[in-house]
Amino acid sequence: MKGLNKLTTRELSVWVQQAKIQAKQGRVIDRIPQLSLADPGWFAVHICCKSGKTISFGDTACIFPLMSVIKTFSLLYLLEHFGVERVFGWVGVEPSDAPFNSLEQLVSDRGRPRNPMINSGAITLADKLPGKDASQRTLLLCQWLNQLAGCQLSLDEVMLASVRLRHSTANQAIANYLAETGYLENLEVALDTYNQICCISGRVEDLALLGKLLAFENRLLKSQNRRIVNAVMSICGLYEASAEFAVRVGLPMKSGIGGGLVAIVPGEGAIACYSPGLDNIGNPVGAIAFVEALAQELHLSVFS
């Protein structure tokens, strides 16, 4: 029986090289100037196992913004603070077959965000984070994650300035509609909070440590909340490609346009990758190719 703990650095290096070839098919996002500076050739992976074993490979010193990967952990944070019933009064858990920033889907759903992993759901949840303003909310979330996971995340102010410079009209339209339908209490604070938490940044090791929170029992987190977050990631974490990768990989995963990807191997550990070249949906090509190879070779699928 293979598993994450059986992985060797030699095997890892082979799969990384294969993933880097695949990554050339991706494109670094250019709509946020600071993100466009990333080298498409960068690739990093960090794996944390339950046994305490860790393996790192590649450009592990790179610091990148979590972007949409933070949606997973803001959901966890709110579930811990407010409970399941309240949180899912705000957002649904249905998969989306539209792009992550689709206003049309939100309108067809009459303003109720379909799930927490797309922008409408994440902006709605940003509105509910504890704290008097966007900066305090971001700081409290960041501190909570750092204390819980032992990571070293921080807000990248340069990235945030770049995000603000290229004001997202799609997100503004989504927030306007959410406010009209009564899902936001404070539109401006919700959008500012969303922009800030997406710019929480770290290294691939920090992302793997966050993933560990979801991989096994933790006396500091409710088991039910871990299970819920993993389930939502499985069906919604890679946007409209989620179902395809549930079949091909079989692991809860969440991606971000900053190039980050975290994959959870329940009971075994977490895999975090950084690969800034994206496909046309917004998922990092090299990172997904790497996790898919790993999952198939080591029989990691939760459906095995």
N, C-alpha and C positions, 0 to 999 in steps of 0.2 A: 504493500500500500504506500503510494507516494503521498507527499504532503508538503506544505510550505517549509516545514522544519528540515526537510531532506535536501533542500536546494543548496547547490554549491556555487561558489563565485565563478567557477569555470563555466557552468551551465548558464549562469546569469549573463556572463559577458557575451556568449553566443547569441542569446535572445535579444540582448540590447543592440548588438550590431545589426541583427535582422530588423528590429524595430526602427532603427535609425534610417535604414534604407526605405522602409515604408513611409517614414515621417516626411520624406522629400515630396510626397504627394500633397502634403498639407500646405497651408498658407498662413503666415503670421498676420493677425488681425491688424488693420491699418486705420480703423475709425477712431481709435484712441491713440494719440501720438506717442505717449510713453510706452504703450504696449508694442507698438510697431518697431521699437528699437531692439527687440529680442532677436537673437541669432536663431534662424530656423534649424540650425544644426545642433543646438543645445539639447541634451537629453540627460535626465537624472532619474534614479530610482532609489528608494529606501524601503526596506521591508523589515517589519517588526514582527517577531514570532512570540507566541505565548510563553515559550521556554525562556525567553530573554535574549535569544539569538537575534542579531540584526545583520543585515547585509546592505551595503551601499555601493552604488556604482555610477560613474559618469560625472556630470557637472553639478555635483551636490552643493557647491557653494553658492549657486544661483539663488537669488531672492526674487520671488514672484508674488503677485497679488492673487489671493484665493479666488477673487471674482465669484462666480456662481457656486463654487464649492462651499462657500460659507453658508449657503442656504440650508445645507444639511445640518449644520451645527447651530444655526439660529432656530431651526425647528426643534432640535433636541433641547436647547436652552429654554424655549417657551413651554415645551411639554413638561419640563422639570419645574418650571415656575408656576404654570397656570393649570396644568392637567389636560388630559386628552379631550374631554368634552368641550372645554372652552376653546382650545386651539382649533379643533375641527368644526367649530361654529363659525370660524373666520375663513377657513379655506377647505377645499375638498381634497380627495386623494385619488381622483380619476386621472388616468394617463391622458396625455395631450397628443394630438396628431398634427398640431400646428407649430410654427416656430415659437421659440421661447419668449419672444416679445410681441406676440400676436394680439392686437386689439380686437380683431374680428372675432376670435374665439371667445374673448371675454364678453363681447356684446351678445354673441349667440347664447352664452351661458347666463345672460341677464345680470352680469356684473359680479357673479360669484366666482372667485379664482378657482381654477380647476385643481391645482395642486401647489404645494409650497416650493417646487423646484423650478417653476417658470416665473417670469418677472412679475406678473400680476399677483401671484401668491406670495412671493418674497417681499414685494413692496407692502402688501397688506400686513405681513408679519413684522416688517420693519416698523410699522406704525404702532405695533403693540409691545415692542421691546421696553423693558424697564429703563427709566432715566428721564430727566426733565427736558433734554434736548438731544440732537443727533450726536454731538460729540460725547456726551456722557453715556448715551446708550452704547455707542461703539466701544468706549473705554471699558464699560462694565462687561460687555460680551467678551472682549479680548482678555480681560483679567480672569474671567471665569474659565475660559478655555485654557489659558496658560496654567492656572492653578490646578485644574482638573487633569490635564494631559501632560503637564511638565514640559510644555513647548515654549517657544520664545517668539510668539507672534507680535506684530506691532503695526500700527497704521502707517502706510507709506504716503506721506503728505505730497510728495512730488507726483505720484500716480493719481492721487485724489484731485490735485489741481488740473491734471491732464484730462481726467474724466469730466470735471466741471467745465473745462474749456470747450469740449465737444459735447455740449448739452444734448442729451438723448431726447429727441422729439417723440420717439416711440414710447419711452418710459413716461414722459410727461402726459401723453395722451391716455395711457393706461391709468395713471394716477388720477387724472381728471375724471375718468369714467368711474373709477372705484369710489371717488369722493361723491360723485352724483348719485351712485347707488347705495351710499351709506356704509361702505366698507372701510373708509378711512376717517379717522377723527381729525387729523391734521395733515393735509396734503404736503405742505412744504417740508415739515419735519420728517414725514415718512420717506419722501424722495431723498432728502439729504442723508438720512440714516442709511437708506439702501445704498447710496453711492459710497458712503464711508465704510460700511461693513464689507463691501466688495473689494475695497482697497486694503483690508487687513492682509498683511503679507508675511511670508516666512520662507524657510527652505523646505526641501522635499522631506527632510527628517521631521520637521514640525507637522507636516501634513500626515505623515505616517503615524505619529504619536496621537494626533486627533482621531485617526482611523481606529487605533487601538481601543478607544473609548467604546466603539460600537462592536468590536470583535468578540469580546468576552465579558463575563460577569464583572461588575464593578460595584463595590458597596456604596459608592457615591452617586450612582445613577440607578433609576428604577429599571428593572429588566424589561417591563412592558414598553417603556419609552424607547429603549434600544431596538427592540423587535419592530416597533412601528417605524422608526426611522430607516432601518434596513429594508423593510418592505416597501416604503415609499421610494427609496433610492432604486430598488430593483425595477419598479414599474414606471418611474418618472425621471430618474437621475441623468439620463442621457437624451433628454428631450424626446423628439419623435422617433429616435433610433433605439429607445429603451427596450422595446419588445424584441427587436432583432438581436440585441446583445445579451438579453436575458437568455435567449436560446443558444447563442454562440459561446457565451462566456459563463453565464450562470452565477454571477456574483453581484451583490449590491455595489453600485458604482456611482460616483458623482464627478462631473467634469466642470471646468470653468474656461472662459475664453482667454484667461491668462496663461493657459497651457497646463494647469494642474489637473490631476486625476487621482482620486482615492478609490480603492477597491477593498471591500471587506471580505475576509474569509472567516465566517463565523466559527468560533471555537479555536481558530488557529493563528490569526494575526491580521495584519493590514499591509497593503501594498500601495505606496504613493509614487507617482511619476510626475515628471515635469517635461513637457515637450510642446513648445509654443506653436508649431504648425497645426492648423485646424482644418477639419473638413468643412463642407458647405453647410452643415447643421450647427457647427460651433463646438465640436468635440475634438480633442487632440489626437491626431492620427497615430503618431508613434506610440503614445502611451497606451491607447486601446489595443494596438497590435501587440504590444509587449504583454499586457495583461491577458489577452486572449491566448497567446502562445503558452504562457505560464499555466493558465487554468487548464488548458487541454493536456499539456505534458505531465502536470502534477495531479491531474484529476481533482481539481479544486471546486468544481461546480457544486452549488448547494443542492442541485437536483440529482446528483450522482447516487 
